[in-house]
């Protein structure tokens, strides 16, 4: 028996060229490479449209993307390493635009006077300063004061007087925003998660108790239970009548 000859060099993925877009596979990349080396532009255009249809068939999820044909043509140029010369219906993408890095985010480094109120309160105070209508200005000031009281209680987990909130409001607004007299802020109470859990458990137990009571009442009112009770009573009478002695 003749021994089968082994190829001189094995074809491993590590020895192949790098896949530029792995979601389309190596066969599509080889077809694009073949199209790049075609001599006439007419042939390249014809084969490029066939490959575009194949790429759309291999990735049907792209059909849900807006203008998915444009995306497929961009991928075709990327797979060819921007070397394919065809009449594309869309502008040819540039390597610089594809690999463009976003600018780094700028972290805010503004100073906040009272951290438990936050920067939003200072912005709201600046907006309220520019309100000229007296009634609307007072509504805005009261809304800011109520929000400050809620933020204070959430941060410090303790009650706070309205005078303290109004004093902080005057300080933040440099004395420009003040509430009218005899105006009380909303009452805010801090509740710990344990208290909320206990109240939920009590409510759940009450609901279960009410459900059990309703089930028992429905069971007693069931006509089938009444029929069973009557049948048992009749049976007891018959058994008692048979044991009588005359």
N, C-alpha and C positions, 0 to 999 in steps of 0.2 A: 504494500500500500504506500503510495507516494505521499510524502509529507507535504502539507500545505505550506506554501511560502508566505511568510509574514511581510507586510509592507515595511519598507525601509524607515518610514517616519509615520508615527501615529498622529492623528488629527485631534488634538485636545483643545478645549476652550481656552486654556491658558496660552496656547500658541496662536490662536486666531486674533484678528484685529478687534479692537474694543467696540462694543455695541454703543452707538451714540444715543439711541432711544430704545431701551430694552423692551418696551411694551409692544413694539412692532415685530420683534424677532430678527434673527439673522438672515432669513430668506428675503425679507423685504429690503434689508440693507444690501444684500448681494444684488438684488434686482436694480436698486438705485445706482449701485456702482456700475452695473452693466449699461444703464441708460446714459450715464455720464460719458462713457467711452464710445457711444454711437457716433457715426460720422456726420449725419445730417440732422438739422434741427427739426425737420418734419417728423423723422422717426422718434426723436427724443420727446416731442410733444405728444405723439400718439401713445407711446409707452408710459409716459408720465401720468396721463389721465387714467390709464388702466391701473397703475399702482396707487393712485389717489383713491379710486373706488375700492381697491383691496384694503387699503389702510382704514377706510371708513367701515368696511365689513368686519375687520379684526377688532375694532374698538367701537362698538355700537353706542357706548355711553356718551361718545362725543356728539352724537346727534342731538342730545339735549342741551348742548352748549350753544350759545348764540353765535351765529356765523361760524359753524363748525368747519365749513369748506376752507375758510381762510386759515383756520388752525391747522388743517391737514396740509395745506401748501407750505405753511411755515415749517412744519415737521419734515416735509420732503426736502427742503433746503438744508435743514439742520442735519438730516441723515447723510446727505451728499457732501457734508462739510463745506457748504456754500460754493460747490464747484459745478453744479448742474446748470446748464444753459438751456432754459425752456421759456416759452411764452406763458408766464404765470398771470392769471387774472387779478392777482393782488400784488402789492409792492413787495419786493424782495426784502426779507429781514436782514438786518446787519448783525454781525457777531457782537458788536458793542452793545446793541440794544437788548439782545437776548441775555447776556451775562451782566447786565447793569445791576449794580448793588445799590440798595436804598441808602439814603442818608441816615446817619445815626440819629436816634431820638434825643431830643433836648429835654433833660430832666428839669423840672421846675426847682429853682433855688430861691424863691421869694420867701421873705420872712413873714411869718404869721404871728401876730401879737398874742392872741389867745388860741392855742391849738385845739381846745375842746369845742370852740365855735367853728373853726375851719376857715378856709379862704373864701368859701362861698358867701359867708355872712358879710365879709368886707366888700365883696363885689355887689351884693344886694344893697348895702348901705350907700355905695357910690351911685347906684341907680336911683335910689330914693331921694338923694339930694337934688337930682335934676327934675323931679316932679314939681310942677308949679301949682296944680289944682289942689286946694287944701284938703278936700274930702278924700280924694284918691291918695294923697300923701299920708294922711292919718291911717288909712287902711293898710298901706304898705308898711308903715312903721309898726303897727300892731302885729302884722304878720311876721315881721322880722323879729320882734320881741318874743312872740310865741315860739318861733323856731329856735331862738337862742335858749329859751327855757328848756325846751325838749332836749337840745344838744347837751346842755349842762347836766341834766338829770341822767342822761344816758352815759355820760363820761364819768361823773362823780358818784353815781349811784346813791344820791342823797337828795333831799328836798332843798329848795332854794327859794328865797323870798323874791317878790316882784321888785322890791327896791334895789336888790343887787343886780338883777337883770337890766333894769332901766339905767342904773349907774354905769354898767359896762357899755350899754348902748350909747349913752352920752359921750363916754370916753372914746369909743371907736369912731363916732361921727363928729368928734371935736365940738360937741355941744350943738350941732345943727339939727339933730333929730330928737324930738321929745314927744312923749305921749300926753294927751290931755288928762286932766285930773279925773279921779273916780273911775278909772278903767282898770279892770282886773284881767290878768293874763289867764290863759287856759290852765286848768289844773292838770299836772303831769305827775304820775307815780311810776316809780321803777319797780318792776316785778322780776324776781329772779327766775331762772329756768326751773328751779325746784318747785316754786310755788305754782308756776304754770303747769308743771307735770302733775302735781297733786290735784289741781282743779280739774284737769282733763281726766285723771283716774276716777275722781268722784263722779264726774258727769257720766263716764262710761259705766261705772257700777250702777248708777241710778237708772240708766237706760236698760241695762241688763235685767234689773229687778222689775222694771215696768214691763219688759218683754215677757218675763216669766209669769207675771201676774196675768197678763193678757192671754198667754197660752193656757194657763190653768182654767181661766174663765171660759175660754172657747171650748176646752175639753169637757167642762161640766155642761155647757149648753149644747153639746153635740147630740143630735137625735139618736145616733147609734148607741151612745152610752146609755141613754134613757131606755132604749129597747132592751139592752143587755140587763139593765137593772130590773125591768119588769119581768124578763124571762127568769131571772134568778128568784124573784119573789114568788112567781107561779110555781116554780120547782119546789121551793120550800113548803108552800101550801100543800102540794100534792103529796110530798113525802110525810108531812105531818098528818094528813088525813088518813093515809094508809096504816098508820100505827095506832089509830084509835081502837079501843075495845068496847064492844057493846055488851 
